[in-house]
Amino acid sequence: MQRVFITGTAGFIGFHLARLLLDEGFSVHGYDGLTDYYDVRLKQRRHQMLLQTPGFTATEAMLEDNDRLWQAADSFQPDIIVHLAAQAGVRYSLENPRAYIDANLVGTFNVMEAARRLKVSHLLMASTSSVYGANEDMPFAETDKADTQLTIYAATKKANEAMGHAYAHLWEIPTTLFRFFTVYGPWGRPDLALFKFVDAILNGRPIDIYNHGNMHRDFTYVDDLVRGIRLLMDAVPPLPGAPHTAVEGDSLSPAAPFRIVNIGNSQKVNLLDFVKAIEAELGVAAERNYMDMQAGDVPATWADCSLLQNLTGYRPQTDIGAGIARFVSWYREYYGK
């Protein structure tokens, strides 16, 4: 039985990944600070559900607390570390940038140090489509140059990629960074578009539509995302010079056992079409508040997921309508709406 140490298990994505791995028989230790960036009760409920599952244990502490992180990791002795915990959110990074430096730079360094000391077989870490920044050529590919980040959040995630590469090179730690594209689904974060829209519409509030609706996103259903992560756990980057099967479009570094992989739905969905799909599922028309583009936001994201498919044989494909329906079903049950 493989042992997987996951940071961020009280979070949206970490919760779903932990459930998937536990269902497959993995032993999982979760590490989460349960910060109050959004409703802590939602995070607590996710962890409570996981703690009812055999094979799951957890530590509640901050990434920045290196002693607690090391104590938890050393005690568990994982084979694999999946680092998902972070200060998330593009817009919040305009209000509280220091939180991103503390969690995403210092915290990630602490996780990498644990991976080095424990000599794990594979370190996987979350990045974001936001690192593509001002890039305009789409769909975004992992081998594209990505040096024009537009927010501190995106900059910290690009820094994580660079830090991961350096550690992979120096200490021969097989490392995979995956770039997420607009994740949605049940148990989602209240600051994400789908949750905000559904909550506002069902409670009679207007929804804010930025850039007057002239935006496109590659919406990725959470079950598809964590399935991609699970399969990438087995796609261990080889050491430089080691025999391996060449993969078309690979982002594998020539200097380290390191690669970057997009995980998206490979479809560019117009924001207004997304809103219409929500309205159709709810049977309620939204009151729309059209607004200018927010600072640091980008008009479009769109993933090229060929590398994920070439490495794992898998490509996310949940239809946006089906994904919205599953979220709405969860929301109505959880909040009694």
C-alpha positions as CSV (number, residue, x, y, z in Angstrom):
1,M,0.0,0.0,0.0
2,Q,1.5,3.3,-1.1
3,R,1.5,6.2,1.4
4,V,0.6,9.6,0.1
5,F,1.1,12.9,2.0
6,I,-1.3,15.5,0.7
7,T,-1.2,19.2,1.7
8,G,-4.6,21.0,1.5
9,T,-6.9,18.1,2.2
10,A,-9.5,20.4,3.8
11,G,-9.5,22.3,0.5
12,F,-11.7,21.7,-2.5
13,I,-9.2,19.8,-4.7
14,G,-7.3,18.1,-1.9
15,F,-10.5,16.7,-0.5
16,H,-11.5,15.2,-3.8
17,L,-8.0,13.8,-4.4
18,A,-7.9,12.2,-0.9
19,R,-11.3,10.6,-1.4
20,L,-10.2,9.1,-4.8
21,L,-6.9,7.7,-3.4
22,L,-8.6,6.3,-0.3
23,D,-11.2,4.6,-2.5
24,E,-8.2,3.0,-4.4
25,G,-6.7,1.7,-1.2
26,F,-3.9,4.3,-0.6
27,S,-2.9,5.4,2.9
28,V,-3.3,9.1,3.0
29,H,-2.1,11.7,5.5
30,G,-3.6,15.2,5.1
31,Y,-2.0,18.5,6.2
32,D,-4.1,21.6,6.2
33,G,-4.1,24.9,8.1
34,L,-7.9,25.5,7.8
35,T,-7.4,29.2,7.2
36,D,-10.3,31.6,7.2
37,Y,-9.9,32.7,3.5
38,Y,-13.4,31.4,3.1
39,D,-16.0,29.6,5.3
40,V,-14.0,27.4,7.7
41,R,-17.1,25.3,8.3
42,L,-16.9,24.0,4.7
43,K,-13.3,23.0,5.3
44,Q,-14.1,21.4,8.6
45,R,-16.9,19.3,7.0
46,R,-14.6,18.1,4.3
47,H,-12.0,17.0,6.8
48,Q,-14.7,15.4,9.0
49,M,-15.8,13.3,6.1
50,L,-12.3,12.2,5.3
51,L,-11.5,11.3,8.9
52,Q,-14.5,8.9,8.9
53,T,-12.7,6.9,6.2
54,P,-10.2,4.2,7.1
55,G,-6.7,4.9,5.9
56,F,-6.9,8.7,6.5
57,T,-5.1,10.7,9.2
58,A,-4.5,14.4,9.4
59,T,-2.5,17.2,10.9
60,E,-4.0,20.7,11.2
61,A,-1.2,23.2,10.9
62,M,0.2,25.9,8.6
63,L,2.6,25.3,5.8
64,E,4.8,28.0,7.2
65,D,5.2,26.0,10.5
66,N,8.2,24.1,9.3
67,D,8.6,22.1,12.5
68,R,5.0,20.9,12.5
69,L,5.2,20.1,8.7
70,W,8.4,18.1,9.1
71,Q,7.1,16.3,12.2
72,A,3.9,15.2,10.3
73,A,5.8,14.1,7.2
74,D,8.6,12.3,9.0
75,S,6.1,10.5,11.2
76,F,4.0,9.3,8.2
77,Q,7.0,8.4,5.9
78,P,5.2,8.9,2.6
79,D,6.2,7.4,-0.7
80,I,4.7,10.3,-2.6
81,I,3.9,14.0,-1.7
82,V,1.2,15.9,-3.5
83,H,1.4,19.6,-2.6
84,L,-2.0,21.3,-3.2
85,A,-2.2,23.7,-0.2
86,A,-1.7,27.4,-1.1
87,Q,-3.1,30.8,-0.7
88,A,-5.4,30.8,-3.7
89,G,-7.4,33.4,-5.6
90,V,-6.4,35.9,-8.2
91,R,-8.5,38.8,-6.8
92,Y,-7.6,38.3,-3.2
93,S,-3.9,38.7,-4.1
94,L,-4.6,42.4,-4.8
95,E,-5.8,42.8,-1.2
96,N,-3.4,40.7,0.8
97,P,-0.3,39.9,-1.2
98,R,1.8,38.9,1.8
99,A,-0.4,35.9,2.4
100,Y,0.8,34.5,-1.0
101,I,4.4,35.1,-0.1
102,D,4.1,33.3,3.2
103,A,2.0,30.3,2.1
104,N,3.1,29.9,-1.5
105,L,6.8,30.6,-1.3
106,V,7.8,29.8,2.3
107,G,5.3,27.0,2.6
108,T,6.3,25.4,-0.7
109,F,9.9,25.6,0.3
110,N,9.1,23.7,3.5
111,V,7.3,21.0,1.5
112,M,10.2,20.6,-0.9
113,E,12.7,20.3,2.0
114,A,10.5,17.5,3.5
115,A,10.5,15.8,0.1
116,R,14.3,16.1,-0.1
117,R,14.9,14.8,3.4
118,L,12.5,11.9,3.0
119,K,13.7,11.0,-0.5
120,V,10.2,10.5,-1.8
121,S,9.7,8.7,-5.1
122,H,7.7,11.5,-6.6
123,L,6.8,15.1,-5.6
124,L,3.8,16.5,-7.3
125,M,2.8,20.2,-6.9
126,A,0.0,22.4,-8.0
127,S,0.5,25.3,-10.3
128,T,-2.1,27.3,-12.2
129,S,-3.1,28.5,-15.7
130,S,-2.5,32.0,-14.4
131,V,1.2,31.5,-15.0
132,Y,0.5,32.0,-18.7
133,G,-0.4,35.6,-17.8
134,A,-0.4,37.8,-20.8
135,N,0.2,35.0,-23.4
136,E,-2.3,35.3,-26.2
137,D,-1.5,32.3,-28.4
138,M,-4.0,29.5,-27.5
139,P,-4.5,26.8,-26.5
140,F,-1.8,27.2,-23.9
141,A,0.9,24.5,-24.1
142,E,3.4,23.6,-21.4
143,T,6.4,24.3,-23.6
144,D,5.1,27.9,-24.2
145,K,7.2,30.7,-22.7
146,A,5.4,31.9,-19.6
147,D,7.1,35.0,-18.2
148,T,4.4,37.6,-18.1
149,Q,2.4,36.9,-14.9
150,L,-0.1,39.6,-14.0
151,T,-0.7,39.0,-10.3
152,I,1.3,38.1,-7.2
153,Y,-0.6,34.9,-7.0
154,A,0.5,33.9,-10.5
155,A,4.0,35.1,-9.8
156,T,4.3,32.9,-6.7
157,K,3.1,29.9,-8.7
158,K,5.7,30.5,-11.4
159,A,8.3,30.8,-8.6
160,N,7.1,27.4,-7.3
161,E,7.8,25.9,-10.8
162,A,11.3,27.4,-10.8
163,M,12.0,26.2,-7.2
164,G,10.7,22.7,-8.0
165,H,13.0,22.5,-11.0
166,A,16.0,23.6,-9.0
167,Y,15.3,21.0,-6.3
168,A,14.7,18.3,-8.8
169,H,18.1,19.0,-10.4
170,L,20.0,19.4,-7.2
171,W,18.6,16.4,-5.3
172,E,17.3,14.2,-8.1
173,I,13.7,14.4,-6.8
174,P,11.3,13.3,-9.6
175,T,8.9,16.3,-9.7
176,T,5.7,17.1,-11.6
177,L,4.0,20.5,-11.6
178,F,0.4,20.5,-12.9
179,R,-1.3,23.7,-14.1
180,F,-5.0,23.8,-13.2
181,F,-7.6,25.5,-15.4
182,T,-10.8,27.0,-13.6
183,V,-11.8,24.0,-11.5
184,Y,-15.5,23.6,-10.5
185,G,-17.7,21.0,-8.9
186,P,-19.4,19.8,-5.7
187,W,-17.7,21.0,-2.4
188,G,-16.3,23.9,-4.4
189,R,-14.8,27.1,-3.0
190,P,-17.3,29.9,-2.3
191,D,-15.0,32.4,-4.1
192,L,-15.2,30.6,-7.4
193,A,-17.5,31.7,-10.2
194,L,-20.0,28.8,-10.2
195,F,-20.5,28.9,-6.4
196,K,-20.8,32.7,-6.4
197,F,-23.3,32.7,-9.3
198,V,-25.5,29.8,-7.9
199,D,-25.5,31.3,-4.4
200,A,-26.4,34.8,-5.6
201,I,-29.2,33.6,-8.0
202,L,-30.9,31.4,-5.5
203,N,-30.7,34.1,-2.8
204,G,-32.1,36.9,-5.1
205,R,-28.8,38.8,-5.5
206,P,-27.3,40.1,-8.8
207,I,-24.2,38.4,-10.2
208,D,-21.1,40.4,-11.2
209,I,-20.0,39.7,-14.8
210,Y,-16.6,41.0,-15.5
211,N,-15.4,42.5,-18.8
212,H,-19.1,42.7,-19.8
213,G,-19.1,39.0,-20.4
214,N,-16.3,39.0,-23.0
215,M,-14.4,36.3,-21.2
216,H,-13.6,32.6,-21.9
217,R,-12.5,30.0,-19.5
218,D,-11.4,26.3,-19.7
219,F,-13.8,25.0,-17.0
220,T,-12.4,21.7,-15.6
221,Y,-14.7,19.4,-13.5
222,V,-13.0,18.4,-10.3
223,D,-13.4,14.7,-10.7
224,D,-11.6,14.9,-14.0
225,L,-8.8,17.0,-12.4
226,V,-8.1,14.6,-9.6
227,R,-8.2,11.6,-11.9
228,G,-5.5,13.4,-14.0
229,I,-3.4,13.9,-10.8
230,R,-3.9,10.3,-9.8
231,L,-2.6,9.1,-13.2
232,L,0.3,11.5,-13.2
233,M,1.5,10.0,-9.9
234,D,2.5,7.0,-11.9
235,A,4.1,9.1,-14.7
236,V,7.4,9.6,-12.9
237,P,9.8,11.9,-14.7
238,P,13.0,10.1,-15.4
239,L,16.5,11.3,-14.5
240,P,18.5,13.0,-17.3
241,G,20.1,10.4,-19.5
242,A,18.0,7.5,-18.1
243,P,16.3,5.3,-20.7
244,H,12.7,6.3,-21.3
245,T,10.0,6.3,-23.9
246,A,9.9,9.6,-25.8
247,V,6.5,11.4,-25.4
248,E,5.3,13.9,-28.1
249,G,5.2,17.4,-26.8
250,D,6.9,16.5,-23.5
251,S,8.0,19.3,-21.2
252,L,10.5,17.1,-19.5
253,S,13.6,19.0,-18.5
254,P,17.0,18.1,-20.0
255,A,18.6,19.0,-16.6
256,A,16.3,17.4,-14.1
257,P,13.6,14.7,-13.5
258,F,11.0,17.5,-13.9
259,R,8.0,18.2,-16.0
260,I,5.0,20.5,-16.2
261,V,1.6,19.2,-17.3
262,N,-1.7,21.1,-18.1
263,I,-4.9,19.6,-16.6
264,G,-7.9,21.2,-18.3
265,N,-11.0,20.4,-20.3
266,S,-9.5,21.6,-23.6
267,Q,-12.6,23.7,-24.4
268,K,-12.9,27.4,-24.3
269,V,-16.3,28.4,-22.9
270,N,-17.8,31.9,-23.1
271,L,-18.7,33.3,-19.7
272,L,-22.2,34.2,-20.8
273,D,-22.8,30.7,-22.1
274,F,-21.7,29.5,-18.7
275,V,-24.2,31.8,-17.0
276,K,-27.0,30.6,-19.4
277,A,-26.2,27.0,-18.5
278,I,-26.5,27.8,-14.8
279,E,-29.8,29.6,-15.3
280,A,-31.1,26.6,-17.3
281,E,-30.2,24.3,-14.5
282,L,-31.7,26.5,-11.8
283,G,-34.7,27.5,-13.8
284,V,-34.1,31.1,-12.7
285,A,-32.9,34.0,-14.7
286,A,-30.0,35.9,-13.2
287,E,-30.0,39.6,-12.5
288,R,-26.7,40.6,-14.3
289,N,-24.4,43.4,-13.2
290,Y,-22.0,44.0,-16.0
291,M,-18.6,45.3,-14.9
292,D,-15.2,46.2,-16.4
293,M,-12.3,43.8,-16.3
294,Q,-10.6,43.4,-12.9
295,A,-7.0,44.2,-12.4
296,G,-4.8,41.2,-13.0
297,D,-7.5,39.2,-14.7
298,V,-7.1,37.7,-18.2
299,P,-9.8,37.6,-21.0
300,A,-9.3,33.9,-21.8
301,T,-7.8,30.6,-20.8
302,W,-7.7,27.4,-22.9
303,A,-5.6,24.3,-22.2
304,D,-3.7,22.1,-24.6
305,C,-3.9,18.8,-22.7
306,S,-2.2,16.6,-25.3
307,L,0.7,16.0,-23.0
308,L,-1.6,14.7,-20.2
309,Q,-3.2,12.3,-22.7
310,N,0.2,11.2,-24.1
311,L,1.5,10.5,-20.6
312,T,-1.5,8.8,-19.1
313,G,-4.0,8.0,-21.9
314,Y,-6.5,10.2,-20.2
315,R,-8.2,13.4,-21.2
316,P,-10.8,15.3,-19.1
317,Q,-14.1,15.4,-20.8
318,T,-17.0,16.2,-18.5
319,D,-19.6,18.3,-20.2
320,I,-20.2,21.7,-18.7
321,G,-23.9,21.1,-18.3
322,A,-23.4,17.8,-16.5
323,G,-20.8,19.4,-14.2
324,I,-23.1,22.3,-13.3
325,A,-26.0,20.0,-12.6
326,R,-23.9,18.0,-10.2
327,F,-22.7,21.1,-8.4
328,V,-26.3,22.5,-8.1
329,S,-27.5,19.2,-6.7
330,W,-24.8,19.3,-4.0
331,Y,-25.4,22.9,-3.3
332,R,-29.1,22.4,-2.8
333,E,-28.6,19.5,-0.5
334,Y,-25.8,21.1,1.5
335,Y,-27.5,24.4,2.0
336,G,-31.1,23.2,1.9
337,K,-32.1,25.5,-1.0
